[in-house]
Amino acid sequence: MTQELEKIEKAVTESSVWSKVKDFLNLHVEITEKIHISVLDVIAIITAIFVTTLVLRVILKLITKKLPEEEKGKFNVVFGYFRWLVYLIILLITLNAVGVNVTAVFAASAALMIGIGLALQTLFQDIISGIFILVDQTVHVGDIIELEGKIGRVEEIKLRTTRAVTIDNKVLIIPNHLYLENSLYNWTQNGSTTRESVTVGVAYGSDVQLVKELLIQAANSHPDVMATSETIVRFEDFGDSSLNFRVIFTLSDSFNANMPKSDIRFEIDRLFREHNISIPFPQRDIHIIQNPNQSINLNLKSSGNTPKLEDQNQ
């Protein structure tokens, strides 16, 4: 009998404690006439933010796992802004789930976000592109890139822009959104060496085998041309006025390829002169057809310094 009374008393006590806990959790605080929040709601909000923090940390570790240490700092700055935006969204969703009327807040936030998005559309594109560059490692510092016909060596990659230096030592500031809108050529992603070429035309009737030997000699004589890769000559086409050739060679520094290519052209011209191989200029043959009952007199008249050709048909 005594044991049964103790069980009943214990059950009543536990029921009373649970009742007090429930009353405490259901304690509401009136913020405005339409917004009421309870202790349970606060706990739910804290729990949601805590879970969101854990998820964001896992995502951050997965994204930055393969990033270099110097790039992680840049990405963490962007991720910090993104994290506060996620917190705001989770907070509004949680408040709406626990019964707080945040319709007006949602409407105001949507209108604000649309306005900011339209006003800062290009800025957001630049930042998103910068994140893509940091994550997928499309471009590294020191790479030689070509974008919209502009060539430069990458000096610094920021979240909004990429800083590069052109061949003539001018600073090129590239908005990162251009990477998404245009084709990017990375000259050095597969290595620092590149294949370069010089084209030349020779007169019809030239010894093409001799031309090939001279072109290879001119290219290989330059100290910047790598001997480890074969220099080749390609017979491009039978042109209107010339036989067109292309000599292809390898350089270790393609960024400064203009000077070696210029030197090779000088050497080609010298060798061609020594071996009597001419580089023709464009020529046109004019055929004049005379009818049996007509005669044509061509008189050369000069007006000032410019000669004029006059046709007299009889």
SEKOL-518982 format. One record per residue (C-alpha): x negated, y negated, z negated. Coordinates in steps of 0.02 Angstrom, whole numbers, padded with zeros to 5 digits, always signed. Each point is the difference from the previous one (the first is absolute). Layout:
N
XYZ
...
// end
This chain:
314
+00000+00000+00000
-00139-00119-00045
-00090+00039+00163
+00156-00037+00100
+00019-00169-00088
-00181-00041+00039
+00028+00042+00184
+00154-00110+00005
-00090-00142-00087
-00147+00017+00119
+00115+00000+00151
+00088-00156-00065
-00168-00086-00029
-00064+00045+00173
+00162-00057+00076
-00013-00162-00093
-00180-00028+00056
+00042+00038+00181
+00147-00116-00012
-00112-00138-00064
-00123+00033+00140
+00138-00006+00130
+00066-00160-00075
-00175-00075+00008
-00026+00054+00180
+00168-00069+00050
-00034-00165-00084
+00034-00131+00133
-00079-00170+00018
+00101-00128+00096
-00114-00101+00113
+00138-00087+00098
+00186+00025+00016
-00025+00127+00140
-00165+00077-00050
-00011+00115-00152
-00145+00114-00040
-00020+00135-00132
-00148+00077-00088
+00024+00157+00105
-00009-00106+00156
-00164-00076-00059
-00072+00174-00031
+00057+00055+00174
-00084-00153+00077
-00163+00030-00094
+00003+00184+00051
+00029-00045+00183
-00144-00125-00001
-00114+00126-00087
+00039+00135+00129
-00023-00126+00141
-00171-00047-00070
-00055+00181-00001
+00060+00027+00178
-00088-00158+00061
-00163+00053-00081
+00008+00168+00086
+00035-00084+00168
-00143-00122-00026
-00122+00141-00038
+00055+00097+00154
-00018-00150+00115
-00167-00062-00067
-00077+00173-00017
-00100-00013+00161
-00030-00188-00003
-00174-00069-00036
-00022-00085-00169
-00014-00174+00078
+00165+00024+00092
+00094+00064-00152
-00006-00170-00082
+00081-00083+00151
+00135+00131+00009
+00037-00011-00187
+00038-00186+00019
+00131+00034+00133
+00068+00149-00094
+00020-00110-00154
+00122-00115+00093
+00091+00151+00071
+00014+00077-00174
+00090-00152-00072
+00121+00004+00145
+00036+00184-00036
+00026-00039-00185
+00126-00134+00045
+00097+00117+00114
-00001+00141-00129
+00057-00121-00135
+00148-00059+00103
+00048+00177+00048
-00010+00059-00181
+00103-00146-00063
+00132+00036+00131
-00001+00186-00048
+00029-00035-00186
+00149-00109+00039
-00073-00175+00003
+00078-00106+00137
-00148-00057+00105
+00093-00022+00164
-00036-00185+00000
-00183+00033-00035
-00008+00126+00142
+00081-00123+00120
-00116-00141-00051
-00152+00114+00011
+00051+00062+00173
+00023-00177+00064
-00166-00052-00077
-00093+00148+00073
+00072-00031+00173
-00051-00183-00008
-00175+00042-00059
-00016+00137+00130
+00046-00115+00142
-00112-00140-00061
-00150+00111-00035
+00025+00132+00133
-00172-00020+00077
-00083-00005-00171
+00083+00164-00049
-00052+00078+00166
-00180-00052-00032
+00000+00072-00176
+00082+00164+00054
-00126+00015+00142
-00140-00034-00123
+00063+00142-00110
+00005+00117+00150
-00179-00047+00045
-00060+00034-00177
+00093+00165-00013
-00033+00082+00169
-00175-00075+00019
+00028-00051+00182
-00128-00140-00013
-00153-00012-00113
-00118-00142-00038
-00136+00003+00132
+00110+00072+00138
+00002-00083+00169
+00179-00026+00055
+00086-00069+00154
+00172-00078-00018
+00092-00104+00130
-00162-00016+00099
-00098-00066-00150
-00150+00098-00062
-00075-00017-00173
-00092+00090-00139
+00109+00020-00155
-00073-00093-00149
+00143+00006-00125
+00173+00080-00011
+00127-00093-00106
+00182+00037-00033
+00063-00132+00123
-00144-00025+00122
-00156+00083+00066
-00157-00104+00020
-00114+00041+00146
-00150-00082+00084
-00006-00009+00190
-00151+00028+00111
-00033-00187+00008
+00003-00012-00192
+00173-00076-00013
+00115+00052-00143
+00157+00089+00058
+00147+00005-00122
+00121+00138+00052
+00174+00009-00080
+00026+00181-00051
+00172+00012+00082
-00086-00003+00170
-00060+00177-00035
+00181+00058+00005
+00046-00098+00156
-00153+00032+00110
-00118+00138+00050
-00158-00005-00104
-00165+00062+00074
-00127+00054-00129
-00166+00010+00090
-00095+00081-00143
+00123+00118-00084
-00081+00149+00085
-00175-00065-00036
-00111-00151+00026
-00058+00050+00175
+00104-00040+00154
-00013+00031+00186
-00022-00159+00100
-00014-00029+00187
-00057-00123+00134
+00076-00004+00176
-00086-00051+00161
+00036+00008+00186
-00127+00035+00138
+00010-00025+00185
+00064+00136+00115
-00143+00102+00071
-00103-00006-00161
-00085+00157-00064
+00124+00052-00135
-00121+00124-00081
-00129-00139-00018
+00134-00114-00071
+00041+00133-00129
-00182+00019-00052
-00026-00188-00015
+00157-00023-00106
-00055+00136-00121
-00175-00075-00007
+00070-00174-00037
+00110+00063-00141
-00128+00114-00081
-00132-00137+00001
+00096-00102-00128
-00053+00034-00181
+00179-00006-00067
+00060+00141+00112
-00002+00163-00098
-00106+00136+00077
+00096+00137-00092
+00149-00023+00115
-00011+00025+00188
+00014-00150+00114
+00110+00039+00148
+00048-00088+00161
+00173+00013+00074
+00041-00038+00181
+00160-00098-00029
+00071-00036+00172
-00024-00054+00180
+00043-00184-00018
+00048-00127+00132
-00175-00070+00011
-00108+00115-00107
-00031+00171-00073
+00047-00017-00183
-00101+00085-00138
+00011+00004-00189
-00146+00042-00115
+00055+00066-00170
-00114+00002-00153
+00009+00007-00190
-00032-00142-00123
-00017+00013-00187
+00075-00173-00031
+00147-00032+00115
+00039-00164-00087
-00155-00079+00078
+00017+00091+00167
+00009-00157+00107
-00187-00039-00007
-00060+00177+00043
+00124+00007+00144
-00062-00168+00063
-00181+00059-00010
+00044+00157+00097
+00081-00105+00137
-00160-00103+00014
-00101+00160+00016
+00120+00071+00131
-00018-00157+00105
-00190+00008-00012
-00009+00183+00049
+00121-00022+00144
-00106-00143+00069
-00157+00106-00012
+00080+00142+00097
+00094-00109+00126
+00172+00049-00059
+00121-00142+00026
+00151-00047-00105
+00125-00064+00129
+00123-00141-00016
+00181+00021+00062
+00009-00003+00190
+00142-00004+00126
-00005+00041+00186
+00106-00115+00110
+00059+00073+00166
+00066-00124+00130
+00109+00077+00135
+00014-00102+00161
+00142+00026+00123
-00050+00007+00185
+00094-00160+00044
-00067-00102-00148
-00165-00076-00047
-00052-00051-00175
-00116-00144-00038
-00068-00007-00177
-00063-00170-00046
-00083-00031-00167
+00051-00168-00069
-00061-00076-00161
+00102-00111-00113
-00112-00072-00134
-00105+00143-00067
+00127+00138+00041
-00007+00078+00174
+00165+00043+00082
+00036+00127+00134
+00120-00057+00137
+00086+00119+00120
+00044-00064+00174
+00111+00119+00099
+00020-00027+00182
// end
